[in-house]
Amino acid sequence: MAAPSDITLKDLSGQWNKTLSDDTDAILIMQGVGWFMRKAIRFATITLSVKEYVDPETSVTHVDITNTATGGISSTTELRTLDWTFREHKDGIFGEVRGKSRFVKLDNLERGKEGDDWLKKGWEDENGEFIQSYVESVDNGWTADQVWGFEKVDDTRYYVRHVLVRKGDDWKQARLVYDFIKK
């Protein structure tokens, strides 16, 4: 189902299914994910359960996400604090990582590396605020830069993540598209 117009990045709370997304196999290879797990991810139905809230003591936005997949893949948790401060995390698929997240305007995204412009293209409102999530692998030498927003796909509004993964001089990109299930 399309993302309702009243759902914004200021409140992504609800359930979302990954659909219509680009193939992520090349990215997962770059991130060191094994063949069996890549195939399981490819054929799994992945559901995000999102809770977004503002901490009343700090006024900082948090986006807590539980990723649940069919096919026997263990669920994972993403705890995003939108204050652009690095936090360590051990992920069941990606291993030891450290990441940071924030609200950002597209003009404030880093420029200069091949692929950077792709993070900025295709959005429903290119002048609005987006969520940027940047993650570094502690063990495998890759980085992942994501920009989250809303995009029209086949004339339907979806929650979308543009993902750009780098390792050395190599880079891969994918667009992850999420169908709204329910609040």
C-alpha positions as CSV (number, residue, x, y, z in Angstrom):
1,M,0.0,0.0,0.0
2,A,1.2,3.5,-0.7
3,A,2.6,5.6,2.1
4,P,-0.3,7.8,3.3
5,S,0.3,11.6,2.7
6,D,0.2,12.2,6.5
7,I,3.1,9.8,7.1
8,T,6.4,11.9,7.2
9,L,9.9,11.5,8.3
10,K,8.9,13.2,11.6
11,D,6.7,10.1,12.3
12,L,7.6,6.9,10.4
13,S,6.0,4.8,13.2
14,G,4.2,1.8,11.8
15,Q,4.9,-1.4,9.8
16,W,6.5,-1.4,6.4
17,N,7.3,-4.3,4.0
18,K,10.3,-4.1,1.6
19,T,9.0,-4.3,-1.9
20,L,10.0,-3.1,-5.4
21,S,13.6,-2.7,-4.2
22,D,16.7,-3.0,-6.3
23,D,18.7,-6.2,-6.1
24,T,21.1,-5.8,-3.1
25,D,23.4,-8.8,-3.8
26,A,26.4,-6.8,-5.0
27,I,26.2,-4.6,-1.9
28,L,25.9,-7.6,0.4
29,I,28.9,-9.2,-1.3
30,M,30.9,-6.0,-0.7
31,Q,29.8,-6.1,3.0
32,G,31.1,-9.6,3.4
33,V,27.7,-11.3,3.7
34,G,28.0,-15.0,2.7
35,W,26.2,-16.7,-0.2
36,F,23.6,-18.5,1.9
37,M,22.6,-15.5,3.9
38,R,22.4,-13.3,0.7
39,K,20.0,-15.8,-0.9
40,A,17.9,-16.0,2.2
41,I,17.7,-12.2,2.3
42,R,16.8,-12.0,-1.4
43,F,13.8,-14.3,-1.1
44,A,12.6,-13.2,2.4
45,T,9.8,-10.9,3.1
46,I,11.3,-8.2,5.3
47,T,9.1,-6.2,7.6
48,L,10.2,-3.1,9.5
49,S,8.4,-2.3,12.7
50,V,9.2,1.4,13.3
51,K,8.8,3.5,16.4
52,E,9.8,7.1,16.1
53,Y,9.7,9.5,19.0
54,V,11.3,12.5,20.5
55,D,13.1,12.1,23.9
56,P,11.4,14.6,26.2
57,E,14.6,15.2,28.2
58,T,17.0,15.9,25.2
59,S,14.5,16.8,22.4
60,V,16.4,14.4,20.2
61,T,14.5,12.2,17.7
62,H,14.9,8.4,17.9
63,V,14.0,5.9,15.3
64,D,13.8,2.3,16.7
65,I,13.4,-0.3,14.0
66,T,13.0,-4.1,14.3
67,N,13.6,-5.9,11.0
68,T,11.8,-9.2,10.8
69,A,12.3,-11.6,7.9
70,T,10.7,-14.8,6.8
71,G,12.9,-17.8,6.0
72,G,14.5,-18.3,9.4
73,I,16.6,-15.1,9.3
74,S,17.0,-13.7,12.8
75,S,15.5,-10.3,13.4
76,T,17.8,-7.3,13.7
77,T,17.3,-4.0,15.5
78,E,18.3,-0.6,14.3
79,L,18.4,2.1,17.0
80,R,18.9,5.4,15.3
81,T,19.5,8.5,17.4
82,L,19.3,11.6,15.1
83,D,22.0,13.7,16.7
84,W,25.0,12.8,14.3
85,T,27.0,11.1,17.1
86,F,28.7,7.7,16.4
87,R,27.4,4.7,18.3
88,E,28.7,1.2,18.3
89,H,26.5,-1.8,17.4
90,K,26.9,-5.5,16.9
91,D,24.7,-6.6,14.0
92,G,23.9,-10.3,13.4
93,I,24.4,-9.9,9.7
94,F,27.0,-7.1,9.3
95,G,29.1,-7.7,12.5
96,E,30.6,-4.8,14.4
97,V,29.6,-1.4,13.1
98,R,29.5,2.2,14.2
99,G,27.0,4.6,12.9
100,K,25.4,8.0,13.2
101,S,22.1,9.5,11.9
102,R,20.5,13.0,11.5
103,F,17.9,15.0,9.8
104,V,19.5,16.8,6.8
105,K,18.8,18.9,3.8
106,L,20.1,17.5,0.5
107,D,22.4,20.5,0.0
108,N,24.2,19.5,3.2
109,L,25.1,16.0,2.1
110,E,28.8,15.4,1.3
111,R,29.8,15.9,-2.3
112,G,32.8,15.0,-4.4
113,K,32.9,11.2,-4.5
114,E,31.5,9.1,-7.3
115,G,27.9,8.1,-6.5
116,D,27.2,10.9,-4.1
117,D,24.7,12.7,-6.4
118,W,22.6,9.6,-6.6
119,L,21.7,9.9,-2.9
120,K,20.0,13.3,-3.8
121,K,17.9,12.3,-6.8
122,G,14.4,11.2,-7.3
123,W,12.8,12.4,-4.1
124,E,9.2,13.6,-3.7
125,D,10.3,16.9,-2.1
126,E,14.0,17.7,-2.9
127,N,13.8,20.9,-0.7
128,G,12.6,19.2,2.4
129,E,14.4,17.4,5.3
130,F,15.6,13.8,5.0
131,I,17.2,11.3,7.3
132,Q,20.8,10.5,6.7
133,S,22.3,7.3,8.2
134,Y,26.0,6.7,7.9
135,V,27.6,3.4,9.0
136,E,31.2,2.1,9.1
137,S,32.1,-1.5,9.4
138,V,34.6,-2.0,12.2
139,D,35.9,-5.3,10.8
140,N,35.3,-5.4,7.0
141,G,36.4,-1.9,5.7
142,W,33.1,-0.8,4.1
143,T,30.9,2.3,4.7
144,A,27.2,2.7,4.0
145,D,25.5,6.0,3.5
146,Q,21.8,6.1,3.4
147,V,19.3,8.8,2.7
148,W,15.7,8.2,3.7
149,G,12.7,10.0,2.3
150,F,9.6,9.5,0.1
151,E,9.6,8.9,-3.6
152,K,7.0,8.2,-6.3
153,V,7.5,4.7,-7.8
154,D,5.1,3.9,-10.6
155,D,3.1,7.0,-9.6
156,T,2.7,5.7,-6.0
157,R,4.2,7.3,-2.9
158,Y,6.6,5.0,-1.0
159,Y,9.1,5.3,1.9
160,V,12.4,4.8,0.2
161,R,16.1,4.5,1.3
162,H,18.9,5.3,-1.2
163,V,21.9,3.2,-0.1
164,L,25.5,3.8,-1.2
165,V,28.1,1.4,0.0
166,R,31.8,1.9,-0.5
167,K,34.8,-0.3,0.0
168,G,38.2,1.1,-1.1
169,D,37.6,2.7,-4.5
170,D,34.6,0.5,-5.3
171,W,31.0,1.5,-4.7
172,K,27.5,0.1,-5.2
173,Q,24.1,1.6,-4.8
174,A,20.6,0.4,-4.3
175,R,17.1,1.8,-3.8
176,L,15.1,0.1,-1.0
177,V,11.4,0.7,-1.3
178,Y,9.0,0.0,1.5
179,D,5.2,-0.5,1.3
180,F,3.1,0.9,4.2
181,I,1.2,-1.9,6.1
182,K,-0.3,-0.2,9.1
183,K,0.2,2.4,11.8
